[in-house]
Amino acid sequence: MKSIEAKHAVFISLLMISTYFGGITALSINDRLQLAGGTFITALHLVILIGLWKGMEWSVSAGKYLIFLDLMFSILWMMLGVLAQGATLFALSALTLILLSDPEVEGQILGRT
């Protein structure tokens, strides 16, 4: 049985986070400001995902910053009482940030190994 590579775990996690924010966007269809913000955040995650998929160097550092912000907002959401959603985002963000911070995984994504 073949195990999943770390770079694929990063891709799957980012896709899940994008889907998560896409769902929030879909639920906010009646509020224009929330709809615009959700669309922007979802698109930003998808751009980072595509950059990582293509092995572009800028996407690794930008992805680390974006995922760190996701991690901070998930902690804030949990402090405000949005426990289930915050915990889900926290787990996905923590996994992705740990993997993106590993030089070996970064090398895999950028095609160096």
Biopython code that builds the backbone (N, CA, C, O; Angstrom):
import numpy as np
from Bio.PDB.StructureBuilder import StructureBuilder

atoms = [
    (1, "MET", "N", (0.841, -1.180, 0.000)),
    (1, "MET", "CA", (0.000, 0.000, 0.000)),
    (1, "MET", "C", (0.886, 1.243, 0.000)),
    (1, "MET", "O", (1.810, 1.357, 0.805)),
    (2, "LYS", "N", (0.603, 2.145, -0.883)),
    (2, "LYS", "CA", (1.403, 3.359, -1.011)),
    (2, "LYS", "C", (0.842, 4.452, -0.102)),
    (2, "LYS", "O", (-0.366, 4.683, -0.058)),
    (3, "SER", "N", (1.743, 5.120, 0.622)),
    (3, "SER", "CA", (1.301, 6.198, 1.513)),
    (3, "SER", "C", (1.232, 7.514, 0.738)),
    (3, "SER", "O", (1.830, 7.663, -0.327)),
    (4, "ILE", "N", (0.499, 8.445, 1.294)),
    (4, "ILE", "CA", (0.339, 9.756, 0.666)),
    (4, "ILE", "C", (1.604, 10.581, 0.917)),
    (4, "ILE", "O", (2.136, 10.590, 2.027)),
    (5, "GLU", "N", (2.072, 11.262, -0.104)),
    (5, "GLU", "CA", (3.241, 12.116, 0.050)),
    (5, "GLU", "C", (2.845, 13.383, 0.792)),
    (5, "GLU", "O", (1.687, 13.800, 0.776)),
    (6, "ALA", "N", (3.841, 13.986, 1.445)),
    (6, "ALA", "CA", (3.570, 15.186, 2.240)),
    (6, "ALA", "C", (3.058, 16.333, 1.374)),
    (6, "ALA", "O", (2.186, 17.091, 1.799)),
    (7, "LYS", "N", (3.598, 16.463, 0.158)),
    (7, "LYS", "CA", (3.141, 17.573, -0.688)),
    (7, "LYS", "C", (1.677, 17.394, -1.079)),
    (7, "LYS", "O", (0.947, 18.375, -1.220)),
    (8, "HIS", "N", (1.249, 16.150, -1.254)),
    (8, "HIS", "CA", (-0.159, 15.922, -1.569)),
    (8, "HIS", "C", (-1.051, 16.212, -0.363)),
    (8, "HIS", "O", (-2.193, 16.641, -0.524)),
    (9, "ALA", "N", (-0.534, 15.980, 0.837)),
    (9, "ALA", "CA", (-1.287, 16.336, 2.044)),
    (9, "ALA", "C", (-1.474, 17.848, 2.120)),
    (9, "ALA", "O", (-2.526, 18.326, 2.545)),
    (10, "VAL", "N", (-0.454, 18.601, 1.710)),
    (10, "VAL", "CA", (-0.562, 20.068, 1.672)),
    (10, "VAL", "C", (-1.625, 20.485, 0.664)),
    (10, "VAL", "O", (-2.453, 21.349, 0.952)),
    (11, "PHE", "N", (-1.603, 19.873, -0.519)),
    (11, "PHE", "CA", (-2.585, 20.212, -1.550)),
    (11, "PHE", "C", (-4.002, 19.904, -1.082)),
    (11, "PHE", "O", (-4.908, 20.720, -1.253)),
    (12, "ILE", "N", (-4.190, 18.731, -0.496)),
    (12, "ILE", "CA", (-5.522, 18.330, -0.030)),
    (12, "ILE", "C", (-5.997, 19.256, 1.083)),
    (12, "ILE", "O", (-7.158, 19.664, 1.103)),
    (13, "SER", "N", (-5.094, 19.589, 2.015)),
    (13, "SER", "CA", (-5.472, 20.481, 3.117)),
    (13, "SER", "C", (-5.869, 21.860, 2.603)),
    (13, "SER", "O", (-6.863, 22.431, 3.051)),
    (14, "LEU", "N", (-5.092, 22.396, 1.661)),
    (14, "LEU", "CA", (-5.435, 23.711, 1.105)),
    (14, "LEU", "C", (-6.740, 23.659, 0.323)),
    (14, "LEU", "O", (-7.524, 24.608, 0.356)),
    (15, "LEU", "N", (-6.974, 22.564, -0.375)),
    (15, "LEU", "CA", (-8.240, 22.415, -1.089)),
    (15, "LEU", "C", (-9.407, 22.358, -0.104)),
    (15, "LEU", "O", (-10.467, 22.930, -0.360)),
    (16, "MET", "N", (-9.213, 21.667, 1.020)),
    (16, "MET", "CA", (-10.269, 21.593, 2.035)),
    (16, "MET", "C", (-10.518, 22.958, 2.670)),
    (16, "MET", "O", (-11.665, 23.322, 2.931)),
    (17, "ILE", "N", (-9.449, 23.716, 2.921)),
    (17, "ILE", "CA", (-9.614, 25.056, 3.488)),
    (17, "ILE", "C", (-10.336, 25.958, 2.485)),
    (17, "ILE", "O", (-11.198, 26.747, 2.871)),
    (18, "SER", "N", (-9.990, 25.846, 1.205)),
    (18, "SER", "CA", (-10.679, 26.630, 0.168)),
    (18, "SER", "C", (-12.153, 26.271, 0.108)),
    (18, "SER", "O", (-13.010, 27.146, -0.016)),
    (19, "THR", "N", (-12.441, 24.988, 0.197)),
    (19, "THR", "CA", (-13.832, 24.530, 0.197)),
    (19, "THR", "C", (-14.567, 25.035, 1.431)),
    (19, "THR", "O", (-15.737, 25.411, 1.354)),
    (20, "TYR", "N", (-13.882, 25.043, 2.560)),
    (20, "TYR", "CA", (-14.445, 25.548, 3.816)),
    (20, "TYR", "C", (-14.880, 27.007, 3.653)),
    (20, "TYR", "O", (-16.008, 27.370, 3.986)),
    (21, "PHE", "N", (-13.965, 27.838, 3.136)),
    (21, "PHE", "CA", (-14.305, 29.248, 2.946)),
    (21, "PHE", "C", (-15.321, 29.435, 1.829)),
    (21, "PHE", "O", (-16.125, 30.366, 1.872)),
    (22, "GLY", "N", (-15.293, 28.560, 0.834)),
    (22, "GLY", "CA", (-16.313, 28.603, -0.210)),
    (22, "GLY", "C", (-17.691, 28.317, 0.347)),
    (22, "GLY", "O", (-18.673, 28.921, -0.082)),
    (23, "GLY", "N", (-17.773, 27.397, 1.302)),
    (23, "GLY", "CA", (-19.046, 27.106, 1.958)),
    (23, "GLY", "C", (-19.547, 28.278, 2.774)),
    (23, "GLY", "O", (-20.740, 28.583, 2.774)),
    (24, "ILE", "N", (-18.625, 28.938, 3.474)),
    (24, "ILE", "CA", (-19.007, 30.138, 4.229)),
    (24, "ILE", "C", (-19.515, 31.211, 3.265)),
    (24, "ILE", "O", (-20.479, 31.917, 3.564)),
    (25, "THR", "N", (-18.866, 31.325, 2.120)),
    (25, "THR", "CA", (-19.294, 32.289, 1.105)),
    (25, "THR", "C", (-20.694, 31.964, 0.605)),
    (25, "THR", "O", (-21.531, 32.857, 0.464)),
    (26, "ALA", "N", (-20.947, 30.695, 0.339)),
    (26, "ALA", "CA", (-22.269, 30.286, -0.153)),
    (26, "ALA", "C", (-23.358, 30.554, 0.879)),
    (26, "ALA", "O", (-24.482, 30.905, 0.521)),
    (27, "LEU", "N", (-23.029, 30.390, 2.151)),
    (27, "LEU", "CA", (-24.011, 30.653, 3.206)),
    (27, "LEU", "C", (-24.250, 32.146, 3.409)),
    (27, "LEU", "O", (-25.259, 32.538, 3.996)),
    (28, "SER", "N", (-23.327, 32.982, 2.927)),
    (28, "SER", "CA", (-23.422, 34.434, 3.115)),
    (28, "SER", "C", (-23.968, 35.132, 1.883)),
    (28, "SER", "O", (-23.670, 36.306, 1.662)),
    (29, "ILE", "N", (-24.745, 34.453, 1.091)),
    (29, "ILE", "CA", (-25.209, 34.981, -0.195)),
    (29, "ILE", "C", (-26.056, 36.253, -0.041)),
    (29, "ILE", "O", (-26.102, 37.068, -0.962)),
    (30, "ASN", "N", (-26.716, 36.434, 1.089)),
    (30, "ASN", "CA", (-27.592, 37.594, 1.279)),
    (30, "ASN", "C", (-26.864, 38.840, 1.773)),
    (30, "ASN", "O", (-27.411, 39.941, 1.701)),
    (31, "ASP", "N", (-25.649, 38.686, 2.270)),
    (31, "ASP", "CA", (-24.879, 39.816, 2.779)),
    (31, "ASP", "C", (-23.746, 40.116, 1.795)),
    (31, "ASP", "O", (-22.800, 39.336, 1.680)),
    (32, "ARG", "N", (-23.840, 41.235, 1.091)),
    (32, "ARG", "CA", (-22.887, 41.534, 0.017)),
    (32, "ARG", "C", (-21.453, 41.654, 0.507)),
    (32, "ARG", "O", (-20.532, 41.164, -0.148)),
    (33, "LEU", "N", (-21.252, 42.297, 1.648)),
    (33, "LEU", "CA", (-19.899, 42.485, 2.154)),
    (33, "LEU", "C", (-19.268, 41.148, 2.535)),
    (33, "LEU", "O", (-18.109, 40.886, 2.212)),
    (34, "GLN", "N", (-20.034, 40.307, 3.221)),
    (34, "GLN", "CA", (-19.535, 38.983, 3.588)),
    (34, "GLN", "C", (-19.313, 38.122, 2.350)),
    (34, "GLN", "O", (-18.363, 37.341, 2.295)),
    (35, "LEU", "N", (-20.173, 38.261, 1.374)),
    (35, "LEU", "CA", (-20.034, 37.521, 0.123)),
    (35, "LEU", "C", (-18.747, 37.924, -0.598)),
    (35, "LEU", "O", (-18.012, 37.066, -1.088)),
    (36, "ALA", "N", (-18.478, 39.217, -0.659)),
    (36, "ALA", "CA", (-17.256, 39.698, -1.313)),
    (36, "ALA", "C", (-16.012, 39.232, -0.561)),
    (36, "ALA", "O", (-15.043, 38.785, -1.175)),
    (37, "GLY", "N", (-16.039, 39.334, 0.760)),
    (37, "GLY", "CA", (-14.898, 38.897, 1.562)),
    (37, "GLY", "C", (-14.651, 37.404, 1.449)),
    (37, "GLY", "O", (-13.509, 36.967, 1.306)),
    (38, "GLY", "N", (-15.712, 36.629, 1.512)),
    (38, "GLY", "CA", (-15.580, 35.180, 1.389)),
    (38, "GLY", "C", (-15.072, 34.759, 0.027)),
    (38, "GLY", "O", (-14.262, 33.839, -0.085)),
    (39, "THR", "N", (-15.547, 35.431, -1.007)),
    (39, "THR", "CA", (-15.081, 35.142, -2.364)),
    (39, "THR", "C", (-13.598, 35.463, -2.502)),
    (39, "THR", "O", (-12.847, 34.704, -3.113)),
    (40, "PHE", "N", (-13.180, 36.590, -1.931)),
    (40, "PHE", "CA", (-11.772, 36.984, -1.983)),
    (40, "PHE", "C", (-10.885, 35.973, -1.260)),
    (40, "PHE", "O", (-9.858, 35.555, -1.794)),
    (41, "ILE", "N", (-11.278, 35.582, -0.054)),
    (41, "ILE", "CA", (-10.479, 34.634, 0.732)),
    (41, "ILE", "C", (-10.421, 33.275, 0.046)),
    (41, "ILE", "O", (-9.365, 32.645, 0.001)),
    (42, "THR", "N", (-11.553, 32.823, -0.488)),
    (42, "THR", "CA", (-11.578, 31.545, -1.204)),
    (42, "THR", "C", (-10.664, 31.602, -2.421)),
    (42, "THR", "O", (-9.883, 30.681, -2.659)),
    (43, "ALA", "N", (-10.760, 32.680, -3.189)),
    (43, "ALA", "CA", (-9.920, 32.827, -4.382)),
    (43, "ALA", "C", (-8.440, 32.898, -4.016)),
    (43, "ALA", "O", (-7.597, 32.338, -4.718)),
    (44, "LEU", "N", (-8.126, 33.579, -2.929)),
    (44, "LEU", "CA", (-6.742, 33.685, -2.480)),
    (44, "LEU", "C", (-6.170, 32.311, -2.140)),
    (44, "LEU", "O", (-5.040, 31.996, -2.510)),
    (45, "HIS", "N", (-6.945, 31.503, -1.442)),
    (45, "HIS", "CA", (-6.496, 30.147, -1.122)),
    (45, "HIS", "C", (-6.326, 29.306, -2.388)),
    (45, "HIS", "O", (-5.385, 28.520, -2.492)),
    (46, "LEU", "N", (-7.226, 29.470, -3.338)),
    (46, "LEU", "CA", (-7.119, 28.708, -4.585)),
    (46, "LEU", "C", (-5.908, 29.147, -5.412)),
    (46, "LEU", "O", (-5.265, 28.311, -6.046)),
    (47, "VAL", "N", (-5.591, 30.436, -5.415)),
    (47, "VAL", "CA", (-4.405, 30.923, -6.133)),
    (47, "VAL", "C", (-3.139, 30.339, -5.511)),
    (47, "VAL", "O", (-2.234, 29.912, -6.227)),
    (48, "ILE", "N", (-3.074, 30.320, -4.186)),
    (48, "ILE", "CA", (-1.927, 29.720, -3.495)),
    (48, "ILE", "C", (-1.843, 28.234, -3.828)),
    (48, "ILE", "O", (-0.757, 27.717, -4.091)),
    (49, "LEU", "N", (-2.974, 27.553, -3.817)),
    (49, "LEU", "CA", (-3.004, 26.124, -4.136)),
    (49, "LEU", "C", (-2.491, 25.870, -5.552)),
    (49, "LEU", "O", (-1.690, 24.959, -5.764)),
    (50, "ILE", "N", (-2.939, 26.654, -6.510)),
    (50, "ILE", "CA", (-2.485, 26.484, -7.895)),
    (50, "ILE", "C", (-0.986, 26.774, -8.004)),
    (50, "ILE", "O", (-0.267, 26.076, -8.719)),
    (51, "GLY", "N", (-0.519, 27.801, -7.298)),
    (51, "GLY", "CA", (0.910, 28.103, -7.300)),
    (51, "GLY", "C", (1.735, 26.974, -6.719)),
    (51, "GLY", "O", (2.792, 26.640, -7.253)),
    (52, "LEU", "N", (1.267, 26.381, -5.630)),
    (52, "LEU", "CA", (1.971, 25.242, -5.044)),
    (52, "LEU", "C", (1.936, 24.045, -5.987)),
    (52, "LEU", "O", (2.934, 23.340, -6.141)),
    (53, "TRP", "N", (0.794, 23.820, -6.614)),
    (53, "TRP", "CA", (0.648, 22.690, -7.534)),
    (53, "TRP", "C", (1.632, 22.806, -8.703)),
    (53, "TRP", "O", (2.188, 21.807, -9.162)),
    (54, "LYS", "N", (1.838, 24.039, -9.175)),
    (54, "LYS", "CA", (2.758, 24.262, -10.293)),
    (54, "LYS", "C", (4.206, 24.401, -9.837)),
    (54, "LYS", "O", (5.103, 24.507, -10.674)),
    (55, "GLY", "N", (4.453, 24.402, -8.525)),
    (55, "GLY", "CA", (5.812, 24.470, -8.002)),
    (55, "GLY", "C", (6.434, 25.848, -8.057)),
    (55, "GLY", "O", (7.648, 25.969, -8.218)),
    (56, "MET", "N", (5.633, 26.883, -7.927)),
    (56, "MET", "CA", (6.143, 28.253, -7.970)),
    (56, "MET", "C", (6.646, 28.660, -6.585)),
    (56, "MET", "O", (5.982, 28.444, -5.572)),
    (57, "GLU", "N", (7.837, 29.253, -6.575)),
    (57, "GLU", "CA", (8.500, 29.577, -5.311)),
    (57, "GLU", "C", (7.718, 30.584, -4.463)),
    (57, "GLU", "O", (7.685, 30.461, -3.239)),
    (58, "TRP", "N", (7.088, 31.577, -5.098)),
    (58, "TRP", "CA", (6.364, 32.609, -4.361)),
    (58, "TRP", "C", (5.215, 32.013, -3.553)),
    (58, "TRP", "O", (4.850, 32.536, -2.500)),
    (59, "SER", "N", (4.651, 30.922, -4.047)),
    (59, "SER", "CA", (3.472, 30.357, -3.391)),
    (59, "SER", "C", (3.801, 29.695, -2.056)),
    (59, "SER", "O", (2.941, 29.600, -1.181)),
    (60, "VAL", "N", (5.048, 29.236, -1.897)),
    (60, "VAL", "CA", (5.417, 28.595, -0.629)),
    (60, "VAL", "C", (5.431, 29.626, 0.492)),
    (60, "VAL", "O", (4.817, 29.413, 1.538)),
    (61, "SER", "N", (6.130, 30.745, 0.282)),
    (61, "SER", "CA", (6.183, 31.761, 1.341)),
    (61, "SER", "C", (4.829, 32.437, 1.533)),
    (61, "SER", "O", (4.423, 32.696, 2.666)),
    (62, "ALA", "N", (4.133, 32.724, 0.447)),
    (62, "ALA", "CA", (2.801, 33.327, 0.572)),
    (62, "ALA", "C", (1.837, 32.366, 1.254)),
    (62, "ALA", "O", (0.985, 32.786, 2.038)),
    (63, "GLY", "N", (1.969, 31.083, 0.960)),
    (63, "GLY", "CA", (1.122, 30.076, 1.595)),
    (63, "GLY", "C", (1.351, 29.998, 3.095)),
    (63, "GLY", "O", (0.404, 29.839, 3.865)),
    (64, "LYS", "N", (2.617, 30.111, 3.511)),
    (64, "LYS", "CA", (2.920, 30.088, 4.950)),
    (64, "LYS", "C", (2.251, 31.258, 5.664)),
    (64, "LYS", "O", (1.668, 31.084, 6.735)),
    (65, "TYR", "N", (2.332, 32.438, 5.078)),
    (65, "TYR", "CA", (1.708, 33.612, 5.697)),
    (65, "TYR", "C", (0.186, 33.488, 5.746)),
    (65, "TYR", "O", (-0.438, 33.795, 6.761)),
    (66, "LEU", "N", (-0.394, 33.041, 4.655)),
    (66, "LEU", "CA", (-1.851, 32.909, 4.601)),
    (66, "LEU", "C", (-2.349, 31.852, 5.585)),
    (66, "LEU", "O", (-3.348, 32.065, 6.272)),
    (67, "ILE", "N", (-1.667, 30.733, 5.654)),
    (67, "ILE", "CA", (-2.074, 29.669, 6.572)),
    (67, "ILE", "C", (-1.875, 30.112, 8.019)),
    (67, "ILE", "O", (-2.665, 29.748, 8.890)),
    (68, "PHE", "N", (-0.819, 30.902, 8.284)),
    (68, "PHE", "CA", (-0.636, 31.434, 9.635)),
    (68, "PHE", "C", (-1.803, 32.345, 10.017)),
    (68, "PHE", "O", (-2.279, 32.300, 11.152)),
    (69, "LEU", "N", (-2.264, 33.167, 9.081)),
    (69, "LEU", "CA", (-3.439, 34.009, 9.344)),
    (69, "LEU", "C", (-4.681, 33.158, 9.595)),
    (69, "LEU", "O", (-5.481, 33.470, 10.476)),
    (70, "ASP", "N", (-4.844, 32.085, 8.824)),
    (70, "ASP", "CA", (-5.957, 31.161, 9.061)),
    (70, "ASP", "C", (-5.892, 30.591, 10.472)),
    (70, "ASP", "O", (-6.908, 30.468, 11.158)),
    (71, "LEU", "N", (-4.680, 30.245, 10.890)),
    (71, "LEU", "CA", (-4.489, 29.686, 12.232)),
    (71, "LEU", "C", (-4.887, 30.703, 13.305)),
    (71, "LEU", "O", (-5.554, 30.352, 14.279)),
    (72, "MET", "N", (-4.479, 31.955, 13.124)),
    (72, "MET", "CA", (-4.823, 32.994, 14.095)),
    (72, "MET", "C", (-6.331, 33.246, 14.137)),
    (72, "MET", "O", (-6.905, 33.391, 15.217)),
    (73, "PHE", "N", (-6.973, 33.300, 12.974)),
    (73, "PHE", "CA", (-8.418, 33.516, 12.944)),
    (73, "PHE", "C", (-9.176, 32.327, 13.527)),
    (73, "PHE", "O", (-10.233, 32.507, 14.132)),
    (74, "SER", "N", (-8.654, 31.126, 13.354)),
    (74, "SER", "CA", (-9.331, 29.964, 13.942)),
    (74, "SER", "C", (-9.281, 30.030, 15.466)),
    (74, "SER", "O", (-10.252, 29.677, 16.136)),
    (75, "ILE", "N", (-8.159, 30.480, 16.013)),
    (75, "ILE", "CA", (-8.064, 30.643, 17.471)),
    (75, "ILE", "C", (-9.041, 31.720, 17.933)),
    (75, "ILE", "O", (-9.714, 31.552, 18.950)),
    (76, "LEU", "N", (-9.123, 32.820, 17.193)),
    (76, "LEU", "CA", (-10.062, 33.888, 17.528)),
    (76, "LEU", "C", (-11.496, 33.380, 17.495)),
    (76, "LEU", "O", (-12.280, 33.684, 18.395)),
    (77, "TRP", "N", (-11.851, 32.605, 16.461)),
    (77, "TRP", "CA", (-13.206, 32.061, 16.365)),
    (77, "TRP", "C", (-13.519, 31.159, 17.549)),
    (77, "TRP", "O", (-14.627, 31.196, 18.084)),
    (78, "MET", "N", (-12.542, 30.345, 17.961)),
    (78, "MET", "CA", (-12.788, 29.462, 19.110)),
    (78, "MET", "C", (-12.962, 30.275, 20.388)),
    (78, "MET", "O", (-13.760, 29.910, 21.251)),
    (79, "MET", "N", (-12.218, 31.377, 20.516)),
    (79, "MET", "CA", (-12.374, 32.232, 21.692)),
    (79, "MET", "C", (-13.738, 32.908, 21.706)),
    (79, "MET", "O", (-14.279, 33.194, 22.774)),
    (80, "LEU", "N", (-14.299, 33.166, 20.520)),
    (80, "LEU", "CA", (-15.606, 33.808, 20.422)),
    (80, "LEU", "C", (-16.762, 32.818, 20.499)),
    (80, "LEU", "O", (-17.925, 33.221, 20.474)),
    (81, "GLY", "N", (-16.453, 31.533, 20.593)),
    (81, "GLY", "CA", (-17.500, 30.536, 20.773)),
    (81, "GLY", "C", (-17.887, 29.755, 19.543)),
    (81, "GLY", "O", (-18.804, 28.936, 19.600)),
    (82, "VAL", "N", (-17.210, 29.985, 18.422)),
    (82, "VAL", "CA", (-17.493, 29.225, 17.206)),
    (82, "VAL", "C", (-16.555, 28.013, 17.219)),
    (82, "VAL", "O", (-15.595, 27.947, 16.451)),
    (83, "LEU", "N", (-16.852, 27.054, 18.110)),
    (83, "LEU", "CA", (-15.901, 25.991, 18.410)),
    (83, "LEU", "C", (-15.694, 24.996, 17.277)),
    (83, "LEU", "O", (-14.551, 24.721, 16.912)),
    (84, "ALA", "N", (-16.753, 24.456, 16.718)),
    (84, "ALA", "CA", (-16.599, 23.400, 15.708)),
    (84, "ALA", "C", (-15.875, 23.919, 14.466)),
    (84, "ALA", "O", (-14.935, 23.287, 13.983)),
    (85, "GLN", "N", (-16.308, 25.056, 13.956)),
    (85, "GLN", "CA", (-15.683, 25.610, 12.764)),
    (85, "GLN", "C", (-14.245, 26.048, 13.040)),
    (85, "GLN", "O", (-13.350, 25.816, 12.227)),
    (86, "GLY", "N", (-14.035, 26.672, 14.179)),
    (86, "GLY", "CA", (-12.692, 27.118, 14.541)),
    (86, "GLY", "C", (-11.734, 25.962, 14.738)),
    (86, "GLY", "O", (-10.578, 26.032, 14.321)),
    (87, "ALA", "N", (-12.205, 24.893, 15.373)),
    (87, "ALA", "CA", (-11.353, 23.725, 15.598)),
    (87, "ALA", "C", (-11.002, 23.032, 14.288)),
    (87, "ALA", "O", (-9.876, 22.567, 14.110)),
    (88, "THR", "N", (-11.956, 22.963, 13.378)),
    (88, "THR", "CA", (-11.692, 22.357, 12.070)),
    (88, "THR", "C", (-10.644, 23.158, 11.310)),
    (88, "THR", "O", (-9.685, 22.594, 10.782)),
    (89, "LEU", "N", (-10.826, 24.469, 11.255)),
    (89, "LEU", "CA", (-9.862, 25.321, 10.565)),
    (89, "LEU", "C", (-8.508, 25.276, 11.260)),
    (89, "LEU", "O", (-7.473, 25.300, 10.594)),
    (90, "PHE", "N", (-8.497, 25.211, 12.584)),
    (90, "PHE", "CA", (-7.244, 25.134, 13.334)),
    (90, "PHE", "C", (-6.471, 23.874, 12.974)),
    (90, "PHE", "O", (-5.267, 23.931, 12.724)),
    (91, "ALA", "N", (-7.159, 22.735, 12.948)),
    (91, "ALA", "CA", (-6.493, 21.463, 12.645)),
    (91, "ALA", "C", (-5.914, 21.466, 11.230)),
    (91, "ALA", "O", (-4.768, 21.068, 11.023)),
    (92, "LEU", "N", (-6.706, 21.914, 10.263)),
    (92, "LEU", "CA", (-6.219, 21.951, 8.879)),
    (92, "LEU", "C", (-5.072, 22.947, 8.712)),
    (92, "LEU", "O", (-4.094, 22.662, 8.021)),
    (93, "SER", "N", (-5.192, 24.101, 9.337)),
    (93, "SER", "CA", (-4.152, 25.122, 9.225)),
    (93, "SER", "C", (-2.862, 24.672, 9.893)),
    (93, "SER", "O", (-1.773, 24.876, 9.356)),
    (94, "ALA", "N", (-2.985, 24.061, 11.061)),
    (94, "ALA", "CA", (-1.792, 23.595, 11.769)),
    (94, "ALA", "C", (-1.064, 22.526, 10.956)),
    (94, "ALA", "O", (0.160, 22.565, 10.831)),
    (95, "LEU", "N", (-1.812, 21.577, 10.408)),
    (95, "LEU", "CA", (-1.208, 20.532, 9.578)),
    (95, "LEU", "C", (-0.492, 21.141, 8.373)),
    (95, "LEU", "O", (0.648, 20.784, 8.074)),
    (96, "THR", "N", (-1.153, 22.042, 7.700)),
    (96, "THR", "CA", (-0.575, 22.647, 6.499)),
    (96, "THR", "C", (0.644, 23.495, 6.836)),
    (96, "THR", "O", (1.642, 23.452, 6.116)),
    (97, "LEU", "N", (0.577, 24.260, 7.913)),
    (97, "LEU", "CA", (1.702, 25.117, 8.292)),
    (97, "LEU", "C", (2.917, 24.289, 8.691)),
    (97, "LEU", "O", (4.044, 24.628, 8.330)),
    (98, "ILE", "N", (2.700, 23.216, 9.426)),
    (98, "ILE", "CA", (3.811, 22.343, 9.814)),
    (98, "ILE", "C", (4.459, 21.730, 8.578)),
    (98, "ILE", "O", (5.685, 21.692, 8.467)),
    (99, "LEU", "N", (3.642, 21.257, 7.659)),
    (99, "LEU", "CA", (4.197, 20.644, 6.451)),
    (99, "LEU", "C", (4.905, 21.666, 5.564)),
    (99, "LEU", "O", (5.976, 21.379, 5.028)),
    (100, "LEU", "N", (4.321, 22.850, 5.402)),
    (100, "LEU", "CA", (4.961, 23.872, 4.564)),
    (100, "LEU", "C", (6.262, 24.395, 5.173)),
    (100, "LEU", "O", (7.123, 24.896, 4.451)),
    (101, "SER", "N", (6.410, 24.284, 6.488)),
    (101, "SER", "CA", (7.619, 24.764, 7.156)),
    (101, "SER", "C", (8.767, 23.766, 7.075)),
    (101, "SER", "O", (9.903, 24.107, 7.404)),
    (102, "ASP", "N", (8.492, 22.554, 6.648)),
    (102, "ASP", "CA", (9.517, 21.519, 6.534)),
    (102, "ASP", "C", (10.293, 21.714, 5.227)),
    (102, "ASP", "O", (9.693, 21.721, 4.153)),
    (103, "PRO", "N", (11.623, 21.873, 5.306)),
    (103, "PRO", "CA", (12.410, 22.088, 4.082)),
    (103, "PRO", "C", (12.308, 20.929, 3.083)),
    (103, "PRO", "O", (12.381, 21.145, 1.873)),
    (104, "GLU", "N", (12.141, 19.718, 3.581)),
    (104, "GLU", "CA", (12.022, 18.567, 2.689)),
    (104, "GLU", "C", (10.727, 18.632, 1.871)),
    (104, "GLU", "O", (10.724, 18.348, 0.673)),
    (105, "VAL", "N", (9.638, 19.006, 2.527)),
    (105, "VAL", "CA", (8.356, 19.137, 1.828)),
    (105, "VAL", "C", (8.422, 20.301, 0.840)),
    (105, "VAL", "O", (7.916, 20.206, -0.277)),
    (106, "GLU", "N", (9.046, 21.393, 1.259)),
    (106, "GLU", "CA", (9.209, 22.536, 0.356)),
    (106, "GLU", "C", (9.991, 22.124, -0.887)),
    (106, "GLU", "O", (9.660, 22.530, -2.001)),
    (107, "GLY", "N", (11.034, 21.313, -0.689)),
    (107, "GLY", "CA", (11.801, 20.807, -1.823)),
    (107, "GLY", "C", (10.971, 19.928, -2.740)),
    (107, "GLY", "O", (11.121, 19.980, -3.961)),
    (108, "GLN", "N", (10.091, 19.118, -2.154)),
    (108, "GLN", "CA", (9.202, 18.281, -2.966)),
    (108, "GLN", "C", (8.258, 19.139, -3.801)),
    (108, "GLN", "O", (8.047, 18.880, -4.986)),
    (109, "ILE", "N", (7.697, 20.160, -3.169)),
    (109, "ILE", "CA", (6.746, 21.026, -3.869)),
    (109, "ILE", "C", (7.430, 21.774, -5.011)),
    (109, "ILE", "O", (6.866, 21.920, -6.095)),
    (110, "LEU", "N", (8.648, 22.244, -4.756)),
    (110, "LEU", "CA", (9.365, 23.022, -5.760)),
    (110, "LEU", "C", (10.113, 22.150, -6.761)),
    (110, "LEU", "O", (10.744, 22.666, -7.683)),
    (111, "GLY", "N", (10.049, 20.835, -6.587)),
    (111, "GLY", "CA", (10.676, 19.917, -7.533)),
    (111, "GLY", "C", (12.172, 19.771, -7.363)),
    (111, "GLY", "O", (12.865, 19.409, -8.314)),
    (112, "ARG", "N", (12.685, 20.041, -6.180)),
    (112, "ARG", "CA", (14.126, 19.935, -5.927)),
    (112, "ARG", "C", (14.542, 18.529, -5.517)),
    (112, "ARG", "O", (15.719, 18.179, -5.602)),
    (113, "THR", "N", (13.586, 17.726, -5.075)),
    (113, "THR", "CA", (13.943, 16.357, -4.657)),
    (113, "THR", "C", (13.215, 15.339, -5.482)),
    (113, "THR", "O", (13.388, 14.138, -5.275)),
]
sb = StructureBuilder()
sb.init_structure("model")
sb.init_model(0)
sb.init_chain("A")
sb.init_seg("    ")
for serial, (resi, resn, name, xyz) in enumerate(atoms, 1):
    if name == "N":
        sb.init_residue(resn, " ", resi, " ")
    sb.init_atom(name, np.array(xyz, "f"), 0.0, 1.0, " ", f" {name:<3s}", serial, name[0])
structure = sb.get_structure()
